[in-house]
Structures are given as C-alpha cells and as structure tokens.
Amino acid sequence: WQKEKLLGAGAFGQVYLGYDKTNKRYIAIKQVKTYSNDHARKEVEALKAEIELLRKLRHDRIVSYYGAEYNEIELSILMEYMPGGSIFEYLRKNGVLPESTTRKYTRQILEGVAYLHSNLIVHRDIKGNRLILILYPNDANILLDSYGNVKLADFGSARRIKSLQTMSGLKSLHGTSYWISPEVAKGEGYGRKADIWSVGCTVVEMLTAHPPLREYEPLAAVFKIATEQIYPSLPEHSSESAKEFIRATFRRDTKSRPSAGDLLRYKFITAVR
C-alpha cells in the first residue's frame, strides 16, 4: 500500500487516504505514534492481535479492518475508507436530523451492534460526536459511506489505542462522559447493555444536535448519570415511538434495558421504510 493525502489529525496521530496496490482499492490508514518501551510494545502487539481477529468480521454495518503494521515508532492500522465522514460532521453541517433519517441510522447502528454482541465484542465507545476534521477524524466511530449508510468503526481496538495515547503523553478528547452508562459511571464494569445506553445517547444527539446533559461539566454529568434517573428531553414534535425508544435505552437496571436485538423490534425502528 501507499500513503496519499492527509484526511485528519487529532489526539492520537494522523489519518491518511491510502491506496492498496494489491487489491486495487482506496483505504484509510490510521497512524499512531508510540514510544519504544516494553509496555508500549506489549500494547501494540495486543492491538495487532485484536485487529487480526477483527479482520474476520464481515457485516454491512461494520467498517472492515485489513490489518496493522508496526515499525517501533509508529503503528499503522489499515481499514475501509468511508468517504461520507461521521454522523457528527453531518450534524455540524446540516443541523439536527429529521426523525425519519434518525430512525434509519439508528436501525443500522443497532444492526452493527447486534452483530458485534453476537460475536462477544462490546464496542465501548458508540457516539457520533468528538470530531476534529471532516474525513476520518481521530475518534469518530459512526461513519457514513458514499451511499449515506452508517457503519461502526473503532470497536475493540479503541481501548488499546487510548492506552497508547496515555503512554505517549497524549490526552483523550473531552466528551465520553456524556455517553457512559450508570454502571460504567459507578465503576461496575462495561457490558453489552452499556452499548445500548450509548446508542440512546446517540439518538438524542441526532434529534437535538447534543448528547444528554451537555449543559453540565463532564464530571457533573458523570455524577448525575451515576446517581439519578436520566430522561433526556426530545423536541416537542418527536413521535411517541421515539420517546418510548429513549425511555427503554435509558433504563438504569441493566437487566431491564433491552438488547440490540430487542430494540430492532421497537416501533421506532420497524417504522423505517
């Protein structure tokens, strides 16, 4: 492969458009700077192993991974090129999404989440926000293809990339606080139902242009999520099925919070044309 133009730069490095000469296709190349210490090398090797597993996943709602290369200075992650940018970039350009479009994107997000969960993978970082540049920002993970369909990216590998950020002295972007679930805020661990809460936050973001509790500072938002029942406000014209969907995704009890498969049967989703 060969590296071409820079698409974006942010907290963990740069993202380039690349060309895969062997398969004659454009790809995205995420390059993460690392230091040559034992811990960094172990993280890189673990990340490479995870990406090898992710290469085997095939689904219309999942960005494909092609592999990873490491040269002691830099880790290059090779993945599918998504020319449409991220959901947040779309919101920044166009304002809030109509409910019909939000339904479509939510269904596609849930299809991807259900597939990941069926393969025992928890995404851990679902959101349309935290954007730096238009194409392939460093931390956008709900991306649009050239046909206006949604795919999920940065599942599985996100945690180790953040670990490499810390070792390299790079700070994570603000924003995760608004998407975390009560169980994560309380330090109880991250399971599949935490992804469902984050899906609910992303739906709120699509309908209002902001995640829930955006009026609070990050630590205050985490405290409220950990200690109070959250029911985000939706626009007045929102349908009852949208409100029902949001109430379900924001159930504090993980046992009563629906799975991705359950949510695909909700009226908010089945009404998609």
DOVOKE-141388 format. One record per residue: chain; x, y, z of N, C-alpha, C in turn. Coordinates in pm, whole numbers, m for minus. Layout:
<pts>
PT  chain     n.X     n.Y     n.Z    ca.X    ca.Y    ca.Z     c.X     c.Y     c.Z
PT      A       X       Y       Z       X       Y       Z       X       Y       Z
...
</pts>
This chain:
<pts>
PT  chain     n.X     n.Y     n.Z    ca.X    ca.Y    ca.Z     c.X     c.Y     c.Z
PT      A      84    m119       0       0       0       0      88     124       0
PT      A      28     235     m43      99     363     m41      13     468      27
PT      A      78     557      99       9     663     170     m10     782      79
PT      A    m131     838      79    m159     955      m4    m192    1075      85
PT      A    m299    1147      59    m322    1273     128    m369    1255     273
PT      A    m340    1355     354    m385    1359     493    m534    1388     497
PT      A    m608    1305     572    m751    1326     587    m786    1396     718
PT      A    m709    1371     822    m740    1430     952    m625    1409    1048
PT      A    m622    1491    1152    m520    1479    1256    m583    1512    1389
PT      A    m543    1440    1492    m604    1464    1622    m522    1408    1734
PT      A    m591    1363    1840    m523    1331    1965    m424    1216    1954
PT      A    m451    1116    1869    m358    1004    1869    m269     999    1747
PT      A    m283    1089    1652    m197    1084    1534    m269    1137    1411
PT      A    m242    1074    1298    m297    1121    1172    m374    1007    1101
PT      A    m464    1049    1014    m536     954     929    m515     996     785
PT      A    m470     901     704    m439     929     564    m528     847     472
PT      A    m553     901     356    m606     821     247    m491     739     191
PT      A    m514     613     169    m411     527     112    m465     448      m6
PT      A    m373     385     m77    m415     301    m190    m351     164    m175
PT      A    m437      63    m174    m394     m76    m165    m366    m126    m307
PT      A    m238    m135    m342    m200    m172    m479    m237    m316    m512
PT      A    m230    m402    m413    m259    m543    m438    m405    m565    m474
PT      A    m496    m503    m394    m639    m523    m415    m705    m410    m494
PT      A    m623    m313    m534    m670    m200    m617    m792    m131    m554
PT      A    m772     m81    m434    m880     m12    m363    m821      97    m274
PT      A    m902     199    m247    m861     303    m152    m889     252     m11
PT      A    m801     290      79    m815     250     219    m788     372     308
PT      A    m823     360     435    m786     462     534    m673     405     618
PT      A    m574     488     647    m459     446     726    m451     532     851
PT      A    m478     473     966    m463     543    1093    m324     517    1146
PT      A    m249     621    1171    m112     606    1219    m100     661    1362
PT      A     m59     573    1453     m50     604    1595      97     607    1634
PT      A     144     719    1684     281     729    1732     295     654    1865
PT      A     403     580    1881     427     509    2007     572     528    2048
PT      A     596     505    2177     733     507    2227     785     364    2237
PT      A     914     349    2225     975     216    2227    1007     174    2369
PT      A     904     146    2447     926      87    2579     849     m44    2586
PT      A     880    m123    2687     823    m258    2693     671    m256    2699
PT      A     615    m167    2778     470    m163    2792     403    m125    2660
PT      A     460     m25    2591     405      17    2463     410     m97    2362
PT      A     521    m168    2361     534    m279    2265     431    m388    2293
PT      A     406    m415    2423     306    m517    2458     167    m472    2413
PT      A     135    m344    2433       6    m292    2390      m9    m301    2238
PT      A      98    m268    2167      94    m273    2020      72    m417    1973
PT      A     143    m510    2033     127    m650    1993     m14    m700    2022
PT      A     m69    m660    2136    m206    m699    2170    m305    m637    2073
PT      A    m281    m510    2037    m369    m442    1943    m363    m510    1806
PT      A    m243    m545    1763    m229    m614    1635    m305    m747    1636
PT      A    m298    m817    1749    m369    m945    1761    m520    m924    1755
PT      A    m569    m818    1821    m712    m788    1817    m756    m756    1675
PT      A    m676    m677    1604    m713    m639    1467    m714    m761    1376
PT      A    m625    m856    1401    m628    m979    1323    m761   m1052    1342
PT      A    m813   m1049    1465    m944   m1110    1489   m1055   m1030    1421
PT      A   m1046    m896    1427   m1148    m811    1369   m1151    m823    1217
PT      A   m1039    m859    1157   m1034    m876    1012   m1133    m983     965
PT      A   m1165   m1077    1052   m1252   m1187    1015   m1400   m1150    1019
PT      A   m1432   m1034    1079   m1571    m992    1089   m1617    m935     956
PT      A   m1735    m974     912   m1791    m925     787   m1939    m891     807
PT      A   m1971    m763     796   m2110    m721     811   m2127    m588     742
PT      A   m2245    m566     684   m2270    m441     611   m2263    m318     699
PT      A   m2277    m333     831   m2278    m218     921   m2148    m204    1001
PT      A   m2046    m276     959   m1918    m274    1030   m1808    m234     933
PT      A   m1728    m134     971   m1613     m96     890   m1512    m210     892
PT      A   m1463    m248     774   m1370    m360     763   m1229    m319     804
PT      A   m1163    m407     877   m1022    m391     910    m940    m479     817
PT      A    m828    m426     769    m744    m502     677    m613    m547     739
PT      A    m577    m493     855    m454    m535     920    m384    m420     991
PT      A    m266    m450    1046    m187    m348    1117     m39    m379    1098
PT      A      39    m273    1090     185    m285    1077     252    m194    1180
PT      A     368    m239    1231     437    m165    1337     586    m161    1308
PT      A     647     m42    1319     789     m30    1289     869      29    1405
PT      A     823       3    1530     889      50    1652     868     199    1681
PT      A     823     274    1586     797     417    1604     650     448    1585
PT      A     587     373    1498     453     407    1454     374     281    1423
PT      A     249     282    1466     157     174    1433      64     223    1324
PT      A      52     147    1217     m39     181    1107    m153      80    1105
PT      A    m277     131    1118    m397      47    1114    m465      69     979
PT      A    m481     m38     904    m538     m31     770    m684     m71     775
PT      A    m771      16     724    m913     m12     734    m989      45     614
PT      A   m1114       8     606   m1201      52     497   m1213     205     494
PT      A   m1206     260     375   m1221     405     358   m1369     439     348
PT      A   m1414     531     434   m1554     573     438   m1561     720     398
PT      A   m1594     752     274   m1586     890     225   m1690     986     281
PT      A   m1793     933     347   m1900    1021     392   m1877    1093     523
PT      A   m1762    1068     591   m1737    1133     718   m1817    1069     831
PT      A   m1842    1145     937   m1909    1091    1055   m2047    1155    1075
PT      A   m2125    1093    1162   m2257    1145    1195   m2245    1288    1251
PT      A   m2147    1310    1338   m2135    1443    1397   m2103    1549    1292
PT      A   m2019    1515    1197   m1989    1611    1092   m2116    1647    1014
PT      A   m2199    1545     991   m2327    1569     923   m2413    1665    1006
PT      A   m2417    1643    1137   m2496    1731    1224   m2440    1873    1223
PT      A   m2309    1884    1224   m2247    2017    1224   m2281    2094    1098
PT      A   m2288    2024     987   m2316    2090     859   m2465    2118     839
PT      A   m2549    2025     883   m2690    2030     847   m2786    2054     963
PT      A   m2735    2057    1087   m2825    2071    1200   m2885    1936    1239
PT      A   m2989    1938    1319   m3049    1814    1368   m3103    1732    1251
PT      A   m3110    1602    1272   m3162    1513    1169   m3314    1501    1181
PT      A   m3385    1488    1071   m3527    1457    1082   m3545    1319    1144
PT      A   m3659    1298    1205   m3678    1171    1274   m3670    1052    1178
PT      A   m3716    1069    1055   m3711     958     959   m3567     915     932
PT      A   m3476    1010     920   m3335     978     898   m3274     919    1024
PT      A   m3312     973    1140   m3262     920    1267   m3304     775    1283
PT      A   m3428     743    1245   m3475     604    1253   m3387     513    1168
PT      A   m3359     556    1045   m3278     476     953   m3139     452    1010
PT      A   m3074     559    1056   m2939     545    1109   m2938     461    1236
PT      A   m3039     479    1321   m3046     402    1445   m3061     254    1415
PT      A   m3146     220    1318   m3160      79    1280   m3026      22    1234
PT      A   m2953      99    1152   m2826      49    1100   m2722      37    1211
PT      A   m2721     134    1305   m2630     123    1420   m2662      m2    1501
PT      A   m2790     m25    1527   m2830    m142    1606   m2796    m272    1536
PT      A   m2808    m275    1403   m2770    m395    1329   m2621    m426    1349
PT      A   m2539    m320    1345   m2396    m339    1370   m2367    m382    1513
PT      A   m2435    m318    1609   m2415    m352    1749   m2458    m496    1777
PT      A   m2573    m536    1722   m2622    m673    1742   m2522    m774    1687
PT      A   m2463    m743    1573   m2363    m833    1514   m2240    m842    1604
PT      A   m2190    m728    1652   m2074    m730    1741   m2104    m809    1868
PT      A   m2221    m784    1927   m2257    m854    2050   m2270   m1004    2027
PT      A   m2320   m1042    1910   m2332   m1186    1879   m2195   m1251    1866
PT      A   m2091   m1169    1839   m1953   m1218    1832   m1876   m1189    1960
PT      A   m1951   m1158    2067   m1893   m1134    2200   m1798   m1015    2201
PT      A   m1827    m915    2119   m1749    m792    2117   m1837    m679    2168
PT      A   m1785    m606    2266   m1853    m486    2316   m1783    m366    2255
PT      A   m1859    m276    2195   m1797    m163    2125   m1724     m71    2222
PT      A   m1789     m32    2331   m1735      52    2439   m1729     200    2408
PT      A   m1759     243    2286   m1736     385    2255   m1830     434    2145
PT      A   m1957     400    2152   m2051     438    2048   m2093     583    2066
PT      A   m2069     664    1965   m2117     802    1964   m2084     865    1829
PT      A   m2159     968    1796   m2134    1038    1671   m2052    1163    1690
PT      A   m2020    1194    1816   m1954    1321    1848   m1802    1305    1852
PT      A   m1734    1407    1906   m1590    1409    1925   m1518    1405    1791
PT      A   m1537    1509    1717   m1485    1518    1581   m1378    1625    1571
PT      A   m1274    1602    1493   m1170    1702    1470   m1177    1756    1327
PT      A   m1169    1669    1229   m1173    1712    1090   m1279    1635    1014
PT      A   m1307    1678     892   m1423    1629     818   m1415    1480     788
PT      A   m1306    1433     729   m1299    1294     689   m1207    1215     782
PT      A   m1262    1106     835   m1186    1020     923   m1115    1094    1035
PT      A   m1192    1161    1121   m1132    1221    1239   m1075    1114    1329
PT      A    m998    1157    1428    m927    1060    1510   m1019     978    1598
PT      A   m1137    1023    1627   m1220     950    1723   m1366     944    1680
PT      A   m1393     960    1553   m1530     940    1506   m1549     791    1485
PT      A   m1661     736    1530   m1677     592    1516   m1814     551    1462
PT      A   m1897     646    1420   m2017     616    1343   m2001     691    1212
PT      A   m1968     616    1107   m1926     675     980   m2026     648     870
PT      A   m2024     733     769   m2115     723     656   m2039     681     530
PT      A   m2097     587     455   m2035     550     328   m2084     643     218
PT      A   m2045     617      95   m2079     707     m16   m2227     700     m52
PT      A   m2299     601       4   m2443     586     m24   m2530     640      90
PT      A   m2467     700     191   m2543     755     302   m2586     653     404
PT      A   m2517     539     410   m2546     437     509   m2440     440     619
PT      A   m2479     394     737   m2395     402     856   m2316     273     877
PT      A   m2191     288     922   m2111     175     966   m2041     212    1097
PT      A   m2017     112    1181   m1946     133    1307   m1797     107    1288
PT      A   m1716     188    1353   m1571     171    1348   m1514     178    1489
PT      A   m1386     144    1501   m1310     157    1626   m1363      73    1741
PT      A   m1432     m36    1711   m1471    m127    1816   m1351    m215    1852
PT      A   m1347    m259    1976   m1238    m349    2016   m1105    m280    2030
PT      A   m1059    m215    1925    m926    m153    1927    m923     m22    2003
PT      A   m1038      40    2026   m1041     174    2085    m973     178    2221
PT      A    m994      77    2303    m938      79    2438    m785      78    2433
PT      A    m727      m2    2348    m581     m10    2343    m521     115    2279
PT      A    m591     173    2182    m542     299    2125    m537     406    2232
PT      A    m640     411    2318    m641     509    2426    m527     483    2525
PT      A    m494     355    2545    m382     323    2633    m251     373    2574
PT      A    m236     359    2443    m116     410    2377    m112     562    2383
PT      A    m228     626    2376    m234     772    2391    m172     813    2524
PT      A    m212     743    2630    m166     777    2764     m15     761    2774
PT      A      37     650    2719     181     627    2726     259     729    2645
PT      A     196     784    2541     264     881    2457     248    1023    2508
PT      A     181    1038    2623     161    1170    2680      52    1249    2610
PT      A     m35    1179    2535    m143    1248    2464    m271    1235    2543
PT      A    m350    1339    2544    m472    1341    2622    m592    1300    2537
PT      A    m682    1223    2596    m805    1189    2526    m891    1314    2514
PT      A    m978    1317    2413   m1067    1430    2394   m1178    1426    2498
PT      A   m1229    1545    2534   m1345    1551    2622   m1468    1502    2546
PT      A   m1562    1440    2617   m1686    1403    2552   m1741    1270    2597
PT      A   m1655    1174    2631   m1702    1041    2666   m1797    1045    2784
PT      A   m1779    1138    2875   m1861    1148    2995   m2009    1149    2965
PT      A   m2049    1209    2855   m2191    1226    2825   m2255    1100    2768
PT      A   m2175    1003    2732   m2228     881    2670   m2221     759    2761
PT      A   m2157     769    2877   m2139     649    2957   m2266     613    3033
PT      A   m2279     486    3061   m2397     435    3129   m2380     443    3281
PT      A   m2489     428    3357   m2478     433    3504   m2381     329    3561
PT      A   m2385     207    3506   m2299     102    3561   m2151     133    3536
PT      A   m2121     195    3423   m1982     235    3396   m1943     352    3484
PT      A   m2035     448    3500   m2007     564    3585   m1981     523    3729
PT      A   m2044     415    3772   m2026     367    3910   m1910     268    3923
PT      A   m1840     241    3813   m1725     152    3818   m1760       6    3827
PT      A   m1879     m31    3779   m1924    m169    3790   m1887    m254    3669
PT      A   m1821    m196    3571   m1781    m274    3455   m1860    m237    3331
PT      A   m1811    m285    3217   m1867    m248    3088   m1914    m373    3015
PT      A   m2045    m387    3002   m2102    m500    2930   m2180    m454    2808
PT      A   m2250    m546    2747   m2323    m515    2624   m2432    m410    2646
PT      A   m2493    m410    2763   m2601    m315    2789   m2549    m170    2798
PT      A   m2421    m153    2826   m2363     m17    2826   m2363      39    2684
PT      A   m2341     m47    2585   m2350      m3    2446   m2491      47    2413
PT      A   m2592     m19    2472   m2731      20    2445   m2757     161    2498
PT      A   m2708     190    2617   m2722     326    2672   m2658     427    2577
PT      A   m2540     394    2527   m2470     484    2435   m2545     502    2304
PT      A   m2613     398    2258   m2698     412    2140   m2808     514    2167
PT      A   m2869     504    2286   m2973     601    2323   m2919     743    2322
PT      A   m2797     762    2376   m2735     895    2376   m2714     946    2234
PT      A   m2676     856    2144   m2652     895    2005   m2782     933    1935
PT      A   m2891     864    1968   m3021     901    1911   m3061    1040    1957
PT      A   m3042    1068    2087   m3070    1202    2138   m2985    1305    2064
PT      A   m2860    1273    2042   m2770    1364    1972   m2819    1391    1830
PT      A   m2866    1288    1761   m2914    1307    1624   m3039    1393    1618
PT      A   m3125    1381    1720   m3251    1454    1719   m3239    1596    1775
PT      A   m3133    1621    1855   m3121    1752    1920   m2989    1823    1890
PT      A   m2895    1753    1827   m2760    1803    1795   m2667    1804    1916
PT      A   m2714    1754    2032   m2628    1748    2152   m2657    1619    2227
PT      A   m2556    1561    2295   m2583    1445    2379   m2657    1487    2505
PT      A   m2713    1394    2578   m2779    1427    2705   m2683    1494    2802
PT      A   m2735    1585    2884   m2660    1651    2992   m2546    1739    2943
PT      A   m2553    1781    2819   m2444    1860    2762   m2428    1994    2835
PT      A   m2532    2037    2907   m2524    2164    2979   m2438    2153    3105
PT      A   m2400    2030    3143   m2318    2009    3263   m2171    1990    3225
PT      A   m2084    2023    3318   m1943    1989    3302   m1929    1836    3305
PT      A   m1825    1780    3241   m1814    1634    3232   m1826    1559    3364
PT      A   m1756    1603    3469   m1762    1533    3597   m1901    1542    3660
PT      A   m1966    1657    3644   m2102    1672    3696   m2198    1580    3621
PT      A   m2177    1566    3490   m2261    1477    3410   m2245    1332    3455
PT      A   m2121    1291    3479   m2095    1155    3526   m2164    1131    3660
PT      A   m2158    1229    3751   m2221    1214    3883   m2372    1198    3868
PT      A   m2435    1278    3783   m2579    1268    3763   m2616    1133    3703
PT      A   m2537    1087    3606   m2565     957    3543   m2554     846    3647
PT      A   m2454     856    3735   m2432     752    3835   m2539     750    3944
PT      A   m2603     864    3971   m2688     875    4090   m2835     903    4061
PT      A   m2870     943    3940   m3008     983    3911   m3061     912    3786
PT      A   m3193     901    3779   m3257     852    3658   m3256     964    3554
PT      A   m3205     934    3436   m3194    1033    3329   m3299    1007    3223
PT      A   m3380    1108    3192   m3474    1100    3080   m3452    1223    2993
PT      A   m3368    1214    2892   m3336    1331    2810   m3459    1387    2740
PT      A   m3460    1518    2725   m3570    1584    2654   m3550    1570    2504
PT      A   m3660    1546    2434   m3660    1540    2289   m3742    1658    2236
PT      A   m3724    1693    2110   m3806    1801    2051   m3955    1772    2068
PT      A   m4035    1878    2080   m4179    1863    2104   m4248    1780    1998
PT      A   m4200    1789    1874   m4266    1719    1765   m4225    1572    1754
PT      A   m4141    1523    1845   m4095    1384    1840   m4213    1289    1859
PT      A   m4207    1177    1792   m4314    1079    1799   m4313    1006    1933
PT      A   m4426     945    1966   m4433     865    2089   m4340     745    2080
PT      A   m4322     691    1959   m4233     575    1945   m4088     615    1973
PT      A   m4050     739    1937   m3914     787    1967   m3897     800    2118
PT      A   m3997     855    2185   m3990     872    2331   m3984     736    2401
PT      A   m4064     640    2352   m4063     506    2409   m3924     442    2393
PT      A   m3865     459    2276   m3732     403    2248   m3628     460    2345
PT      A   m3631     591    2363   m3533     656    2451   m3554     612    2595
PT      A   m3679     604    2639   m3703     559    2777   m3646     418    2799
PT      A   m3658     332    2700   m3608     195    2712   m3456     190    2720
PT      A   m3389     270    2636   m3243     266    2635   m3183     329    2760
PT      A   m3261     414    2830   m3210     482    2949   m3260     417    3079
PT      A   m3300     293    3074   m3333     223    3198   m3205     197    3276
PT      A   m3206     231    3403   m3086     217    3486   m3053      70    3512
PT      A   m3154     m12    3527   m3134    m154    3555   m3091    m225    3426
PT      A   m2971    m279    3423   m2921    m341    3300   m3005    m463    3259
PT      A   m3068    m528    3357   m3148    m646    3324   m3275    m608    3248
PT      A   m3328    m489    3275   m3450    m447    3206   m3420    m363    3083
PT      A   m3297    m319    3067   m3259    m244    2947   m3255    m340    2829
PT      A   m3322    m310    2718   m3330    m406    2607   m3194    m433    2543
PT      A   m3186    m546    2476   m3068    m577    2394   m3083    m509    2259
PT      A   m2977    m513    2179   m2985    m456    2044   m3090    m529    1962
PT      A   m3097    m661    1977   m3199    m738    1906   m3340    m700    1946
PT      A   m3360    m677    2076   m3492    m633    2125   m3529    m499    2062
PT      A   m3435    m405    2061   m3464    m270    2012   m3496    m269    1863
PT      A   m3443    m363    1789   m3473    m370    1646   m3619    m403    1621
PT      A   m3689    m450    1724   m3833    m481    1711   m3921    m369    1763
PT      A   m3862    m260    1815   m3942    m148    1864   m4004     m73    1745
PT      A   m4118     m11    1771   m4191      59    1665   m4107     169    1602
PT      A   m4024     235    1683   m3938     342    1632   m3849     291    1518
PT      A   m3810     163    1527   m3722     103    1427   m3801      36    1315
PT      A   m3907     m34    1350   m3981    m109    1248   m4055     m16    1152
PT      A   m4071     110    1191   m4138     206    1102   m4047     256     990
PT      A   m3918     215     991   m3825     257     886   m3869     202     752
PT      A   m3872     289     653   m3912     246     519   m3791     212     433
</pts>
